């Protein structure tokens, strides 16, 4: 049963990773712009590493609802949560720039 579940999860991650538009993103024009977020990249990273627990639409599942997480947590707090984990969430699911990109994007969810 566990092998089957892992195969389904892995297959889903592969499919979601392969999905993605080739259209331009509104937020990807300035990588050095400080507060700008590459929304397409952030959503892709979220789907790969977070959606299985927090839902494809941020509505929650085994993990909490993140639809308005920016109201409750700052970007730095979200980044620390991603790094350290806690309350059932494993740490270090994302690292470096990927962690920062997702934290910025989630902080904008209000």
C-alpha positions in Angstrom: 0.0 0.0 0.0 2.8 2.4 0.9 4.6 1.7 -2.3 1.5 2.3 -4.3 0.9 5.6 -2.5 4.4 6.7 -3.1 4.1 5.8 -6.8 0.9 7.9 -7.1 2.5 10.9 -5.3 5.7 10.6 -7.4 3.6 10.3 -10.6 1.5 13.3 -9.6 4.6 15.4 -8.9 6.0 14.4 -12.3 2.8 15.4 -14.1 2.6 18.7 -12.2 6.2 19.4 -12.9 5.7 18.8 -16.6 2.7 21.1 -16.7 3.4 24.7 -17.1 2.7 27.4 -19.6 5.1 28.8 -22.0 3.3 32.1 -21.8 5.1 35.1 -20.1 4.6 35.8 -16.5 3.7 39.3 -15.4 6.0 39.2 -12.4 9.2 37.7 -13.9 10.6 40.7 -15.7 12.8 41.9 -12.8 14.7 39.3 -10.9 16.7 41.9 -9.0 13.6 44.1 -8.2 13.5 43.3 -4.5 9.9 42.7 -3.9 9.0 41.2 -7.3 8.1 37.5 -7.3 8.2 35.2 -10.3 4.7 33.9 -9.8 5.0 31.1 -12.3 8.1 29.8 -10.7 6.7 30.1 -7.2 3.5 28.3 -8.1 5.5 25.5 -9.7 7.8 25.1 -6.7 4.7 25.2 -4.4 3.0 22.4 -6.4 6.1 20.3 -6.4 6.9 20.6 -2.7 3.8 21.9 -0.8 0.5 21.2 -2.6 0.3 17.6 -1.5 -0.4 18.8 2.1 -1.7 22.3 1.6 -3.8 21.7 -1.5 -3.3 22.8 -5.1 -5.4 25.9 -4.4 -3.8 26.7 -0.9 -7.1 25.6 0.7 -5.4 23.0 3.0 -5.6 19.3 3.4 -3.3 17.5 5.9 -1.6 20.9 6.2 -3.3 24.2 7.1 -5.1 26.5 4.7 -2.7 29.0 3.2 -5.1 31.2 1.2 -4.5 34.2 3.5 -1.2 33.2 5.2 0.2 36.6 4.4 -2.3 38.1 6.9 -0.9 36.0 9.7 2.8 35.6 8.9 5.5 37.8 7.4 7.8 36.7 4.6 10.6 36.0 7.1 8.3 34.0 9.3 7.1 31.9 6.3 10.7 31.4 5.2 11.6 30.2 8.7 8.6 27.8 8.8 9.7 26.3 5.4 13.3 26.0 6.7 12.6 24.6 10.2 9.2 22.9 9.7 7.2 22.1 12.8 3.7 21.1 13.8 3.9 18.0 11.5 5.6 19.8 8.7 9.1 18.6 7.7 11.8 21.2 7.4 14.0 22.0 4.4 11.4 21.1 1.8 12.8 24.0 -0.2 16.2 25.6 0.1 18.0 28.8 -1.0 16.3 30.9 -3.7 13.5 28.4 -4.0 12.6 28.9 -0.4 12.7 32.7 -0.7 10.6 32.7 -3.9 7.8 30.6 -2.3 8.0 32.6 1.0 7.6 35.9 -1.0 4.7 34.5 -3.0 2.9 33.1 0.1 3.4 36.4 2.0 1.4 38.0 -0.9 -1.5 35.7 -0.2 -3.9 37.9 1.7 
